Amino acid sequence: MNRLDYDRALYYAHRSQWDNLLLLMVRTDDDLLSKRIGHLLHAYHFSNDYTVIERKMFGLLRYIDHANEQVDEEWMTGMDDSSVGTSYPD
């Protein structure tokens, strides 16, 4: 999981930078992020109902929040494991 992809997705969605969001959709290794971005872009370009666009945007934002929490947990777990057995010089 690449935290930078989630930060970029959040920034591009917030700033309505659809071209950059499309490029991120193609380049990211996270299939679910790519799928959520695709759903949002499809709704934005083809839907006449704003509630559909809003639901897709909130779905993307919820996924970004969830993925960032997972990245934080992995990072914290890695920090705990690496500090075990570490001795510091006096």
C-alpha positions as CSV (number, residue, x, y, z in Angstrom):
1,M,0.0,0.0,0.0
2,N,1.4,3.3,-1.0
3,R,0.2,6.2,1.2
4,L,1.2,8.7,-1.4
5,D,-1.5,7.3,-3.8
6,Y,-4.2,7.9,-1.2
7,D,-2.9,11.4,-0.4
8,R,-2.9,12.2,-4.1
9,A,-6.4,10.8,-4.6
10,L,-7.7,12.8,-1.8
11,Y,-6.1,16.0,-3.1
12,Y,-7.2,15.5,-6.7
13,A,-10.8,14.7,-5.7
14,H,-10.9,17.7,-3.4
15,R,-9.5,20.0,-6.1
16,S,-11.7,18.4,-8.9
17,Q,-8.6,17.6,-10.9
18,W,-10.2,14.8,-12.9
19,D,-7.3,14.4,-15.4
20,N,-4.8,13.8,-12.6
21,L,-7.3,11.5,-10.9
22,L,-7.6,9.5,-14.1
23,L,-3.8,9.2,-14.4
24,L,-3.7,8.0,-10.7
25,M,-6.4,5.5,-11.5
26,V,-4.2,3.9,-14.2
27,R,-0.9,4.1,-12.3
28,T,-1.8,2.9,-8.8
29,D,-1.2,-0.7,-7.7
30,D,-4.3,-0.6,-5.5
31,D,-7.1,-2.2,-7.5
32,L,-9.8,-1.1,-5.1
33,L,-8.6,2.5,-5.2
34,S,-8.5,2.3,-9.0
35,K,-12.1,0.9,-9.1
36,R,-13.4,3.6,-6.7
37,I,-11.8,6.4,-8.8
38,G,-13.3,4.8,-12.0
39,H,-16.8,4.8,-10.5
40,L,-16.5,8.4,-9.4
41,L,-15.2,9.6,-12.8
42,H,-17.9,7.6,-14.6
43,A,-20.6,9.1,-12.4
44,Y,-19.2,12.6,-12.8
45,H,-19.1,12.4,-16.6
46,F,-22.3,10.5,-17.3
47,S,-24.7,10.9,-14.5
48,N,-27.4,13.7,-14.4
49,D,-28.2,12.9,-10.8
50,Y,-26.0,14.7,-8.3
51,T,-26.8,12.3,-5.5
52,V,-25.1,9.5,-7.5
53,I,-21.9,11.6,-7.9
54,E,-22.1,12.5,-4.2
55,R,-22.4,8.8,-3.2
56,K,-19.4,7.8,-5.4
57,M,-17.3,10.7,-3.9
58,F,-18.2,9.7,-0.4
59,G,-17.4,6.0,-1.2
60,L,-14.0,7.1,-2.5
61,L,-13.3,9.2,0.6
62,R,-14.4,6.4,2.9
63,Y,-12.0,4.0,1.2
64,I,-9.1,6.5,1.3
65,D,-9.7,6.9,5.0
66,H,-9.8,3.2,5.6
67,A,-6.7,2.6,3.6
68,N,-4.8,5.3,5.4
69,E,-5.8,3.7,8.7
70,Q,-4.4,0.4,7.5
71,V,-1.2,2.0,6.4
72,D,-0.8,3.7,9.8
73,E,-1.4,0.4,11.6
74,E,1.2,-1.4,9.4
75,W,3.6,1.4,10.1
76,M,3.0,1.3,13.8
77,T,3.4,-2.5,13.9
78,G,6.6,-2.2,12.0
79,M,7.9,0.4,14.5
80,D,7.0,-1.9,17.5
81,D,8.7,-4.9,15.9
82,S,11.9,-3.1,15.0
83,S,12.4,-1.6,18.4
84,V,12.3,-5.0,20.1
85,G,15.8,-6.0,21.1
86,T,17.3,-2.7,20.2
87,S,20.0,-1.7,22.7
88,Y,21.2,1.9,23.0
89,P,24.7,2.8,23.9
90,D,25.2,4.3,27.3
